[in-house]
Amino acid sequence: MLILSILSLVLITAVIFELSAGFMKMPTLEDYCPDSSSDVVVSIIVPACNEEEKIEAGLRSLAGQEYKNIEVVVVNDRSTDTTGEIIDRVRQQYPQIKCIDIKTLPDGWLGKPHALQRGAETATGTYLVFTDADVQLEQSTISRAVTAMETGELDQLALVFKNSSSGALLNAIVGDIGAGLLWIIKPWRARFQSSRYFVGVGAYNMVRTDVYQKIGKHKQIRMQVIDDLFLGKLIKREGYRQECMTAQEFVTVPWYQSVDELISGLMKNVFAFFNYRVSCMLLSVLALVCVVILPYWGAFFCTGPVQLIFILGVVVRIFGIGRGLILSGVEKRAALWLLVTPFILLYIIFRASVMALTRGGISWRGSFYRLEELKKQEWVLSGLFRLR
């Protein structure tokens, strides 16, 4: 147990250190001066399926950008609520907003990738910005991003957003998930051509239009739930330049409104993250148990130096992730909820995997997609953790 406790402490310390060091290496959008005078046209693609609660604020933030050479292409994807009416009302005030109505979904497509491709095919800009209906941008975001793209001669720019949802437990879960994703994906390494890491952020993926067309558009990932990451994979795989920047003051998303909503929303994503393979899921769970949960057990059931080392491991993790939460503006008591979030994450992983396996597929926005069809897409793309 002494060896296990030391090994666990070393591993969690290494993870926290790599996260902190890596995040500090990432450039920030704030470092780029806004240039609203550029004549480059930017097309913002917004898929919307039953987004009546959030879409108006999102559209107004997009249309209100200080960068004037923009068009906003909203794709009303089979909405059954008042999303279409809200879009029409906002369009009357902002002529730069266009709307595409999708009534049916073609076979062999997930709804969101299909909507994004339809929007991109209508767009006229040199740059495409793929975003979500609930995303809100600070007024200088697009102009700064154009400067970053042109200064760095980039083909893709992904921006790390700030979660604007309220609630200490909810933000603790989001922070824990975010820390895990950052450590796995390592976006600070995506800029290096020799690196196997790639990046994509659904809230803000900016891509050169000609590059998007050359990689085959979203058709290449038409059955991919994690479309944002895999778009980045296609771009990196073809040798194009990508970058990920922090932009918490410029891109905000009220990701989920409650813990129940978060858990329900992640049911479609989690098993996809493991390439729909039980073996990958179980290995990831084992790693989570050994590195994160084992110190909890040791802190309760061990004694002496072993107990102290396990307690230190828990403290290092909570301090490391909690510090990140507090620096991002989350209330301090959210850090205390990190004591229970690993067990919630375990529940989410098991529940999502069991639901997908027992149902034979996943449900998303009112449509059901079979596992055998989803797995075909994963096989073509060789999974999340390999570039080729």
C-alpha positions in Angstrom: 0.0 0.0 0.0 2.9 2.3 0.6 4.1 1.8 -2.9 0.6 2.3 -4.3 0.1 5.5 -2.3 3.5 7.0 -3.5 2.7 5.9 -7.1 -0.7 7.5 -7.0 0.6 10.7 -5.5 3.4 10.9 -8.2 0.8 10.3 -11.0 -1.7 12.9 -9.8 1.0 15.4 -9.2 2.4 14.8 -12.7 -1.0 15.3 -14.2 -1.7 18.5 -12.4 1.7 19.9 -13.2 1.3 19.0 -17.0 -2.1 20.6 -17.0 -0.9 23.8 -15.4 2.3 24.0 -17.5 0.4 23.2 -20.7 -2.4 25.7 -20.1 0.2 28.4 -19.4 1.9 27.6 -22.8 -1.3 28.3 -24.7 -1.6 31.7 -26.4 -4.6 33.8 -25.5 -6.9 35.6 -27.9 -6.5 38.8 -25.8 -2.9 39.2 -27.1 -4.2 39.8 -30.6 -5.4 43.3 -31.5 -8.8 43.6 -33.1 -8.8 44.6 -36.7 -12.3 45.4 -37.7 -11.2 47.1 -41.0 -10.2 43.8 -42.7 -12.1 43.1 -45.9 -11.9 39.3 -45.4 -15.5 37.9 -45.1 -16.2 35.6 -42.1 -19.2 33.2 -42.2 -20.5 32.0 -38.9 -22.4 28.7 -39.1 -25.0 28.1 -36.3 -26.9 24.8 -36.2 -30.1 25.1 -34.2 -32.4 22.3 -33.1 -35.0 23.3 -30.5 -32.9 26.1 -29.1 -35.7 28.6 -28.2 -34.3 29.3 -24.7 -30.9 30.4 -25.8 -30.7 31.2 -29.4 -31.8 34.9 -29.4 -29.0 36.0 -27.0 -26.5 34.0 -29.1 -27.5 35.4 -32.4 -27.5 39.0 -31.1 -23.9 38.5 -29.9 -22.9 37.2 -33.3 -24.6 39.9 -35.3 -23.3 42.6 -32.9 -19.7 41.9 -33.6 -17.5 45.0 -34.3 -16.1 43.1 -37.3 -18.5 44.1 -40.1 -17.6 41.8 -42.9 -19.5 38.8 -41.4 -22.5 36.8 -42.4 -24.4 34.5 -39.9 -25.8 31.4 -41.4 -28.4 29.8 -39.0 -29.5 26.3 -39.9 -32.9 25.6 -38.3 -32.5 21.8 -38.1 -36.0 20.3 -37.8 -37.0 22.4 -34.8 -40.4 21.7 -33.3 -40.4 24.6 -30.8 -40.4 28.4 -31.5 -36.7 28.4 -32.7 -37.7 29.3 -36.2 -39.9 32.2 -35.1 -37.1 33.6 -33.0 -34.7 33.4 -35.8 -37.1 35.3 -38.1 -37.7 38.0 -35.6 -33.9 38.6 -35.0 -33.3 38.5 -38.8 -35.6 41.5 -39.2 -33.1 43.6 -37.1 -29.9 42.1 -38.5 -29.8 41.7 -42.3 -26.5 39.8 -42.1 -28.3 36.8 -40.7 -29.4 34.2 -43.2 -31.5 31.1 -42.4 -31.7 27.6 -43.9 -34.6 25.4 -42.9 -34.0 21.6 -42.8 -37.1 19.5 -42.8 -35.7 16.0 -43.1 -32.4 14.3 -42.2 -30.7 12.2 -44.9 -29.8 8.6 -44.2 -26.3 8.1 -42.9 -26.0 11.5 -41.2 -26.1 12.8 -37.7 -28.2 15.9 -37.4 -25.4 18.4 -36.4 -22.7 17.5 -38.9 -25.4 17.6 -41.6 -26.6 21.0 -40.5 -23.0 22.4 -40.3 -22.2 21.2 -43.8 -25.4 22.6 -45.2 -24.6 26.0 -43.6 -21.0 25.9 -44.9 -22.1 25.2 -48.4 -24.3 28.3 -48.4 -21.6 30.5 -46.8 -19.5 32.9 -48.9 -16.7 33.8 -46.5 -13.0 33.1 -46.6 -13.2 31.9 -43.1 -15.9 29.6 -41.6 -16.7 29.7 -37.8 -18.5 26.7 -36.6 -20.3 27.4 -33.3 -23.4 26.5 -31.3 -26.7 28.3 -30.8 -26.1 29.0 -27.1 -22.6 30.5 -27.6 -22.1 34.2 -26.9 -19.1 36.2 -28.2 -17.6 39.4 -26.9 -17.8 42.1 -29.5 -14.1 42.0 -30.5 -13.9 38.2 -30.7 -14.1 37.8 -34.5 -11.8 40.7 -35.3 -9.2 39.4 -32.9 -9.6 35.9 -34.4 -9.1 37.2 -37.9 -5.9 38.9 -36.8 -4.7 35.6 -35.1 -5.5 33.6 -38.2 -3.7 35.9 -40.6 -0.7 36.7 -38.3 0.0 33.0 -37.6 -1.0 31.9 -41.2 -3.3 29.4 -39.5 -5.8 27.0 -41.2 -7.8 26.4 -38.1 -8.2 28.2 -34.8 -10.1 26.7 -31.8 -10.9 28.8 -28.8 -11.3 27.5 -25.2 -14.5 29.0 -23.8 -15.8 29.9 -20.3 -18.8 28.0 -18.9 -21.2 30.7 -17.7 -23.6 28.3 -15.9 -24.3 28.9 -12.2 -24.1 26.3 -9.4 -21.1 25.1 -7.4 -21.6 21.4 -8.0 -22.4 21.9 -11.7 -19.2 24.0 -12.2 -17.1 21.5 -10.3 -18.3 18.6 -12.6 -17.6 20.8 -15.6 -14.2 21.7 -14.3 -13.3 18.1 -13.6 -14.5 17.0 -17.1 -12.6 19.9 -18.7 -9.4 19.1 -16.8 -9.6 15.5 -17.9 -10.2 16.4 -21.6 -7.4 18.9 -21.6 -5.0 16.3 -20.2 -6.0 13.7 -22.8 -6.2 16.0 -25.8 -3.3 18.3 -24.8 -4.3 21.2 -27.1 -1.1 23.1 -26.4 0.7 20.5 -28.6 -1.7 20.6 -31.5 0.3 23.5 -33.2 3.3 21.2 -33.7 3.2 19.4 -37.0 5.3 16.5 -35.6 2.8 16.0 -32.8 0.0 13.4 -32.9 -2.3 15.7 -31.0 -5.1 17.6 -32.6 -7.8 20.0 -31.4 -11.3 21.2 -32.0 -13.8 23.1 -29.9 -17.5 23.0 -30.7 -18.1 26.5 -29.3 -15.6 28.1 -31.7 -13.9 26.3 -34.6 -12.6 28.7 -37.2 -11.4 27.2 -40.4 -10.3 28.4 -43.8 -13.0 27.7 -46.3 -10.6 26.2 -48.9 -9.1 23.9 -46.3 -12.6 22.8 -45.2 -13.4 21.9 -48.8 -10.1 20.1 -49.4 -10.6 17.8 -46.3 -14.0 16.7 -47.6 -16.2 18.9 -45.5 -18.3 17.3 -42.7 -19.1 14.4 -45.0 -16.0 12.7 -43.7 -17.4 12.8 -40.2 -21.1 12.6 -41.0 -21.8 10.0 -38.3 -19.4 11.4 -35.7 -20.9 12.6 -32.4 -17.7 14.4 -31.4 -17.6 16.3 -34.7 -15.6 19.3 -33.4 -12.6 17.2 -32.4 -12.7 15.0 -35.4 -12.9 18.1 -37.7 -9.6 19.1 -36.1 -8.3 15.6 -36.6 -9.0 15.7 -40.4 -7.3 19.1 -40.6 -4.2 18.0 -38.7 -4.0 14.7 -40.6 -3.8 16.5 -43.9 -0.9 18.6 -42.7 -2.6 22.0 -42.1 -1.7 24.4 -39.3 -4.0 24.6 -36.3 -3.8 26.4 -33.0 -5.8 26.5 -29.8 -6.1 29.6 -27.7 -7.7 30.5 -24.4 -10.6 32.9 -24.8 -12.6 32.8 -21.6 -13.3 36.5 -21.7 -14.4 36.3 -25.3 -16.4 33.1 -25.7 -18.9 32.1 -23.1 -21.4 29.2 -23.0 -24.1 28.4 -20.5 -23.2 24.8 -21.1 -25.9 23.2 -18.9 -28.4 24.7 -16.4 -28.4 21.8 -13.9 -26.5 18.7 -12.9 -29.4 16.5 -14.2 -29.3 18.3 -17.6 -25.5 17.8 -17.8 -25.8 14.1 -17.1 -28.6 13.7 -19.6 -26.7 15.7 -22.2 -23.6 13.7 -21.9 -25.4 10.4 -22.5 -24.8 10.8 -26.3 -21.1 11.7 -26.0 -19.4 9.6 -23.5 -19.4 6.1 -25.1 -18.4 7.8 -28.4 -15.3 9.2 -26.6 -14.2 5.6 -26.0 -14.8 4.7 -29.7 -17.8 2.6 -28.7 -15.5 0.0 -27.3 -16.1 -1.6 -23.9 -12.4 -2.4 -23.6 -11.4 1.3 -24.0 -14.1 2.3 -21.5 -13.0 -0.2 -18.9 -9.3 0.8 -19.2 -10.2 4.4 -18.8 -12.3 3.6 -15.7 -9.4 1.6 -14.3 -7.1 4.6 -14.8 -9.6 6.9 -13.1 -9.9 4.5 -10.2 -6.2 4.1 -9.7 -5.2 7.7 -10.1 -8.2 9.6 -8.6 -10.4 7.4 -6.5 -7.8 5.1 -4.9 -6.5 8.0 -2.7 -10.1 8.5 -1.3 -10.2 4.9 -0.2 -6.7 5.1 1.2 -7.5 8.3 3.1 -10.4 6.5 4.9 -9.2 3.0 5.4 -5.4 3.2 5.7 -3.4 4.5 8.7 0.0 6.1 9.3 2.2 7.4 6.5 0.2 5.6 3.9 -3.0 7.5 4.9 -1.1 10.8 4.9 0.3 10.2 1.4 -3.2 9.3 0.1 -4.7 12.4 1.7 -1.9 14.5 0.1 -2.9 13.1 -3.2 -6.5 14.2 -2.7 -5.4 17.7 -1.7 -3.0 18.1 -4.7 -5.9 17.2 -7.1 -8.4 19.5 -5.4 -6.0 22.3 -5.2 -4.8 22.0 -8.8 -8.2 21.8 -10.4 -9.9 24.0 -7.8 -7.3 26.8 -8.5 -8.2 26.6 -12.2 -11.9 26.9 -11.4 -11.4 29.9 -9.1 -9.1 31.7 -11.7 -11.9 31.2 -14.3 -14.3 33.1 -12.0 -16.2 30.2 -10.5 -17.3 30.6 -6.9 -14.7 29.2 -4.4 -17.0 26.6 -2.8 -17.1 24.8 -6.2 -13.6 23.5 -5.4 -15.0 21.6 -2.3 -17.4 19.7 -4.6 -14.3 18.2 -6.3 -14.4 15.8 -3.4 -17.4 14.0 -4.9 -17.1 14.7 -8.7 -14.9 11.6 -9.5 -17.8 9.4 -8.3 -20.3 11.3 -10.4 -18.0 11.0 -13.4 -17.8 7.2 -12.9 -21.6 7.1 -12.8 -21.9 9.1 -16.0 -19.4 6.8 -17.8 -21.1 3.6 -16.7 -24.6 4.9 -17.3 -23.8 6.3 -20.8 -22.0 3.1 -21.8 -24.7 0.7 -20.5 -27.5 2.8 -22.1 -25.8 2.7 -25.5 -25.1 -1.0 -25.3 -28.6 -2.1 -24.1 -30.4 0.2 -26.5 -28.0 -0.6 -29.4 -27.4 3.0 -30.1 -27.8 6.6 -28.9 -30.5 9.2 -29.0 -29.7 12.8 -30.1 -32.2 15.6 -30.7 -35.1 13.2 -31.2 -33.3 10.8 -33.6 -31.9 7.3 -32.8 -28.6 6.2 -34.3 -27.5 2.5 -34.2 -24.2 1.5 -32.8 -23.2 -0.5 -35.9 -23.5 2.6 -38.1 -21.7 4.8 -35.6 -18.9 2.2 -35.3 -18.3 2.3 -39.0 -17.4 5.9 -38.8 -15.0 5.3 -35.9 -13.3 2.5 -37.9 -12.7 4.8 -40.9 -11.3 7.5 -38.7 -9.1 5.1 -36.6 -10.5 6.3 -33.3 -9.9 9.4 -31.2 -6.4 8.7 -29.9 -4.6 8.0 -33.2 -3.9 10.7 -35.8 -3.7 8.2 -38.7 
